[in-house]
Each structure stands twice: as C-alpha cells, then as structure tokens.
C-alpha cells in the first residue's frame, strides 16, 4: 500500500466531523483516540484506510474516523472486510467489533476469517455484555452474572476470545486493557505491520451495564501485580517490584518470586510470540493469574491472498486457454440461428 512520504498526518487528520456519542467514561473513547494516534505512525494514506463494523456500541467507530468506512450488518463485518481486502489488496482494512457482534451471531465469520489469514485487522471491544441493546448477557459473560436477560444469573460458560482465536489458527493475537492508551496505540501499530489477520482483544469497561468487569486486572493501583505485559524476546516478569515471573512446572505455568528458592532471572521463561506451535500461547491465554496482556502470538504465515495468487499463476501456466472466448468455444459448440 502507498505510504505518506510527502505528508505527515496527525491524529486530528483522522477525526471526523461527527459528534462522538458514547456514554461518559466509556473506554471506547480511549480506543478511538489510540487509533487516531496510531494511524499517522503507520504511514498509510488516509484514503487507503477502511473501517468496517457490524452492530453494537463499537460499531459506531467508522462514523468517527475521517477515512472510508462501512457500518454493516450484525456479525458480518469480517465477511464484508474480506471482500474489500481481496478486491483491493492495497487498502488497510480494519474490522471494529464487540464480543456480542463477533462471537454470537458473527461467530462463524469470526473463526473463518482467522483461519483463512487474510491480511486485515480486527479490534474486538470485549465488555462481557450487550451494551447497545441495554445489558443482556453475551458469549463472554461470566457464569452467575446477573443481566437483563439473566436476572438470576447467567448459566452459560463464557467463550475466551483468545482460546477461540488460537483454536481457529489465528496467527496474531493480542490482549490489552481499555485504559492504557499508549499500549493500545503501540499494539495497533504492530498489528498493522503484521502480514495476515491480526486480532486485538481490548478489555473494555461498560460503565452502564457491566461496570468494573475487568477492574481486578486493569485498576491502575493493582495492574502491575495482576497483569503480565508480554514482549517478544523478553523474560516473562511482572509485579510492581519486577520480582515475579513465570516458569514451566510440568505442563503448567507457575508464578515464582525471583530471589526465593534459588530462582534467578535466568530461570524465567522468555516470551516467543513468533513460535509456530501455539501450545505456550494457549497456556498464556488461559492463565488467570497473572492475566497475560500484550502481543501473545505473532506468527508469520502465508496469507490467503498469497495462496490464491500462487494457485492462479499455476492454473494460468498450465492452461491452454489465453482468452475467455477460447474457453467458451472449446469442445462441442453449436450456434442458434
């Protein structure tokens, strides 16, 4: 895609003239501003960027971006985005979706775009609730969670977006809290650089219908002790004092304290986001303490576009036809007069 060597954008260039209408205090504002700050760093022309959404609070996103955009139908944004990208490979295509939009009615589209590995990006706002339709439980709502549609408590086990994505052969998966704009911006830029389908799960607080849904991990006073921010090639160390780390104990990850029981930094696992085997990435996604954030998986693989181009070239090379007319008039033909 063409870059903007002749012009340097600022975040204001990506702000539309539409009034941003989300509930006061919603993390959606943070994600929006993070995207507007990330895009100038990507070096892509504004007219080469497309945002495609489905239905939900997150799906207002295209209106607020001064780029091309499509506000599509419920759950179908990945399918529409696939068509846009395949029709014009030079575009930077972004799907903006929510946990309900992508994992319920859109579940099939979601898993198949991941397995195909089309070169596009998905940002999932996960607030474990249906916000736009006023607080029904979603596919990520916790067991026992009381909502408008589960007044006595939700009885359905929740999806883990990361587990589902890796099970669908996602090559890039990141998870980040919705209250850390600098980290969100950084991950958005890395997702853009990645060749293939990237998925970013943003732990987004819904102040009206599910307030505090991730506070046990994202509260600024405790997040250093409750989260581990993973960076490729760096030891898996966390904690306010940077004295906690992860080791592999049999088939499980275990939290240890550096300096106790002979544990040194050399004993701590080093994160390898680029590993093809997703076993460790699945273990990190499932980890409940500490919650793994950052880029968990970033494995470079062949994209669908590359496979299609290779197949097309092979078919052309082996075909005896050079024009459509040659194909139409091959074999038995007859004229109607």
GIJO-V194290 format. One line per field, one symbol per residue. ss: DSSP state (A for helix, B for strand, O for the rest). phi: phi as a letter, one per 30 degrees, with the letter a starting at -180 (. if undefined). burial: I if it has 9 or more other C-alpha atoms within 8 Angstrom, else O. A space follows every 50 residues. Layout:
ss->???
phi->???
burial->???
This chain:
ss->OOBOOOOOOOAAAABOOOOOOOOOOOOAAAAAAAAAAAAAAAOBOAAABB BBBOOOAAAAAAAABOOBBBBOOOOOAAAAAAAAAAAOOOOBBBBBBBAA AAAAAOAAAAAAAAAAOOOOBBBBBBOOOBOOOOOBOOOOOOOOOOBOOB OOOOOOOOOOAAAAAAAOOOOBBBBBBOOOAAAAAAAAAAAAAOOOOBBB BBBOOBOOOBOOOOAAAAOOOOAAAABBBBOOOOBOBBOOOOOBBBBBBO OBBBBBBOOOOOOOAAAOOBOOOOOOOOAAAAAAAAOOOOBBBBBBBBOO OOOAAAAAAAAAAAAAAAOOOOOAAAAAOOOOOOOOO
phi->.dccddbcdcdddcddddddbbdejddedddeddddddedddicdedccb cbbcbkedddeedccdbdabccceiceddddddddddbdddccbccbcdd dcccdcedddddddddiddbbbccdcchadddcijddcdcdddjddbdcb dcjdcceddceddddddcidcbbbbaddcbedddedddddddddckdcbc ccdcdcdccadidbedcceddbddcccbcdbeicddcbjechccacbcci cbdbdbcdjchidcdddddcdbddddddeddddddddcbdddbjddbacd bdddeddddddddddddcddccbdddddcdidbbccc
burial->OOOIOOOOOOIOOIIOOOOOOOOOOIIIIIIIIIIIIIIIOIIIIOOIII IIIIIIIIIIIIIIIIIIIIIIIIIIIIIIIIOIIOOOOOIIIIIIIIII IIIIIIIOIIIIIIIOIIIIIIIIIIIIIIIOOOIIIIIIIIIOIIIIOI OOIIOOOIOOOIIIIIOIOIIIIIIIIIOIIOIIIIIIIOIIOIIIIIII IIIIIIIOIIOIIIOIIIIOOIIIIIIIIIIIOOIIIIIOOOIIIIIIOO OOIOOIIIOOOOIOOOOIIIIOIIIOOIOOIIIIIOIOOIIIIIIIIIII OOIIIOIOOOOOOOOOOOOOOOOOOIOOOOOOOOOOO
